[in-house]
Amino acid sequence: MFLNKIKIFIYRLNKSSQNNHRHIKLKATLLLSFLMLSGVSATAAPDKNYLAIEHSISSDKNDFDIASVGMLSLKDNIASFIKLSYLESDINGTGSTLDLGGGYTLNRDVSLYLLLGVSLGYNWDKDDYIAAYFPEVGIVMDFTKKFGITVSGKRYFNLYEEDEDIVMFGLVFRN
């Protein structure tokens, strides 16, 4: 029943729209959000749950400053995450995104993870939507039972119509 309402909503938008491109983005966003949220919420009682606070490391190749806070979950060989990110750029302005995704992990004392994710957000300065996808590889190292660090590398595709390489460094707190 719920899916029928979404179908009717999307049909009405598409039938009366002058700008079909925006509505295709809306459809993709709704579909990916539904699929990703169902994948993230399917991991009940993970082995390791982390609150991750990350910040990008500056480089000469890009002008992005990214800060994010969110959840990273590692269970057996499955990793999932959901994060809120704040993007700041001299060229593209400021914006915020919701990052969702999942992937594979080698869950040990130092856990290695490989993820695929989607970023959906809004740029306040340009008054436009942000949509990108990215692979991410990183490690989580626990110093104590409650505290550790994370280092990861991302390759954003189609972020402001360009590809960007980002290195993130952060703190993780475990429950």
C-alpha positions as CSV (number, residue, x, y, z in Angstrom):
1,M,0.0,0.0,0.0
2,F,2.8,2.4,0.9
3,L,4.6,1.7,-2.4
4,N,1.4,2.4,-4.3
5,K,1.2,5.8,-2.8
6,I,4.8,6.5,-3.8
7,K,4.0,5.3,-7.3
8,I,1.0,7.7,-7.6
9,F,3.0,10.6,-6.1
10,I,5.8,10.1,-8.6
11,Y,3.3,9.7,-11.5
12,R,1.6,13.0,-10.7
13,L,4.9,14.8,-10.5
14,N,6.1,13.4,-13.8
15,K,2.8,14.0,-15.6
16,S,2.5,17.7,-14.7
17,S,6.2,18.7,-14.7
18,Q,7.9,21.0,-17.1
19,N,11.4,20.0,-15.8
20,N,11.6,16.2,-16.1
21,H,15.3,16.2,-15.1
22,R,14.6,17.2,-11.5
23,H,11.9,14.6,-11.1
24,I,14.2,11.9,-12.3
25,K,16.6,12.9,-9.6
26,L,13.8,12.9,-7.1
27,K,12.8,9.3,-8.1
28,A,16.4,8.2,-7.9
29,T,16.8,9.8,-4.5
30,L,13.6,8.2,-3.1
31,L,14.6,4.8,-4.5
32,L,18.1,4.9,-3.2
33,S,17.1,6.2,0.2
34,F,14.6,3.4,0.6
35,L,17.1,0.7,-0.5
36,M,19.9,2.1,1.6
37,L,17.9,2.6,4.7
38,S,16.5,-0.9,4.5
39,G,20.1,-2.2,4.2
40,V,21.5,-0.2,7.1
41,S,18.6,-1.0,9.4
42,A,18.9,-4.8,8.6
43,T,22.0,-5.1,10.8
44,A,20.5,-5.9,14.2
45,A,22.8,-6.3,17.2
46,P,26.2,-5.5,15.5
47,D,29.4,-6.7,17.0
48,K,30.9,-3.2,16.9
49,N,28.9,0.0,16.9
50,Y,30.7,3.3,16.6
51,L,29.9,6.9,16.8
52,A,32.3,8.4,14.3
53,I,33.4,12.1,14.2
54,E,35.5,12.7,11.1
55,H,37.2,15.6,9.3
56,S,38.9,15.8,5.9
57,I,42.6,16.3,5.6
58,S,43.4,19.2,3.3
59,S,45.3,18.7,0.1
60,D,46.5,20.8,-2.8
61,K,44.2,19.1,-5.3
62,N,40.9,20.2,-3.8
63,D,39.5,23.0,-1.7
64,F,36.9,20.9,0.2
65,D,36.6,21.0,4.0
66,I,34.3,18.1,5.1
67,A,33.2,17.4,8.6
68,S,30.9,14.4,9.4
69,V,29.3,12.7,12.3
70,G,27.5,9.4,12.2
71,M,27.3,5.7,12.9
72,L,29.6,3.0,11.6
73,S,28.5,-0.6,12.3
74,L,30.8,-3.7,11.8
75,K,29.2,-7.2,12.2
76,D,31.0,-10.3,11.1
77,N,32.0,-9.4,7.5
78,I,29.3,-6.7,7.0
79,A,29.8,-3.0,7.4
80,S,27.2,-0.3,7.2
81,F,27.1,3.5,7.9
82,I,24.9,6.5,8.0
83,K,26.5,10.0,8.4
84,L,25.6,13.6,8.3
85,S,28.3,15.7,6.5
86,Y,28.9,19.4,6.2
87,L,30.8,20.4,3.0
88,E,32.6,23.8,2.7
89,S,34.3,24.9,-0.5
90,D,35.7,28.2,-1.8
91,I,34.4,27.5,-5.3
92,N,31.1,25.6,-4.6
93,G,30.0,27.1,-1.3
94,T,28.5,25.3,1.7
95,G,26.2,22.4,1.9
96,S,25.2,19.4,3.9
97,T,24.6,15.8,2.9
98,L,23.3,12.5,4.3
99,D,25.7,9.6,3.5
100,L,24.4,6.1,3.4
101,G,26.0,2.8,2.4
102,G,27.3,-0.6,3.2
103,G,30.1,-3.0,2.3
104,Y,32.6,-5.6,3.5
105,T,34.8,-5.6,6.5
106,L,37.6,-7.7,8.0
107,N,36.6,-7.4,11.6
108,R,39.7,-7.7,13.8
109,D,41.5,-5.6,16.4
110,V,42.3,-3.3,13.5
111,S,39.3,-3.5,11.2
112,L,39.6,-2.9,7.5
113,Y,36.4,-1.9,5.6
114,L,35.4,-1.4,2.0
115,L,32.2,0.5,1.4
116,L,30.0,1.8,-1.3
117,G,28.0,4.9,-0.5
118,V,25.6,7.5,-1.7
119,S,25.5,11.2,-0.7
120,L,22.3,13.1,-0.9
121,G,22.1,16.8,0.2
122,Y,21.7,20.4,-0.5
123,N,24.0,23.3,-1.3
124,W,22.8,26.5,0.4
125,D,24.9,29.0,-1.5
126,K,24.0,27.7,-5.0
127,D,20.5,26.7,-4.0
128,D,20.9,23.3,-5.6
129,Y,20.7,19.6,-4.7
130,I,23.8,17.5,-4.2
131,A,24.0,13.9,-5.3
132,A,27.1,11.8,-5.5
133,Y,28.3,8.2,-5.0
134,F,31.6,6.9,-3.7
135,P,33.7,3.9,-2.8
136,E,35.4,4.2,0.5
137,V,38.3,2.2,2.1
138,G,39.4,2.7,5.7
139,I,40.5,1.3,9.0
140,V,39.2,1.5,12.5
141,M,41.7,1.0,15.3
142,D,40.5,0.6,18.9
143,F,42.8,2.0,21.6
144,T,40.5,1.0,24.5
145,K,37.2,-0.7,24.7
146,K,35.4,2.6,24.2
147,F,37.7,4.8,22.1
148,G,39.7,4.6,18.8
149,I,40.5,6.3,15.5
150,T,39.5,5.9,11.9
151,V,41.3,6.8,8.7
152,S,39.5,6.5,5.4
153,G,39.8,7.5,1.7
154,K,36.9,8.3,-0.5
155,R,36.6,8.9,-4.2
156,Y,33.4,11.0,-4.8
157,F,32.0,10.7,-8.3
158,N,29.8,13.5,-9.7
159,L,30.2,15.7,-6.6
160,Y,29.6,19.2,-8.1
161,E,30.0,17.6,-11.6
162,E,33.6,16.6,-10.7
163,D,35.4,13.6,-9.2
164,E,37.1,14.3,-5.9
165,D,39.6,12.3,-3.7
166,I,39.1,12.9,0.0
167,V,41.1,11.6,3.0
168,M,39.2,11.6,6.3
169,F,40.6,11.3,9.8
170,G,38.4,10.9,12.9
171,L,37.7,9.6,16.3
172,V,35.3,6.7,17.1
173,F,33.5,6.0,20.3
174,R,32.2,2.5,20.9
175,N,29.2,1.5,23.0
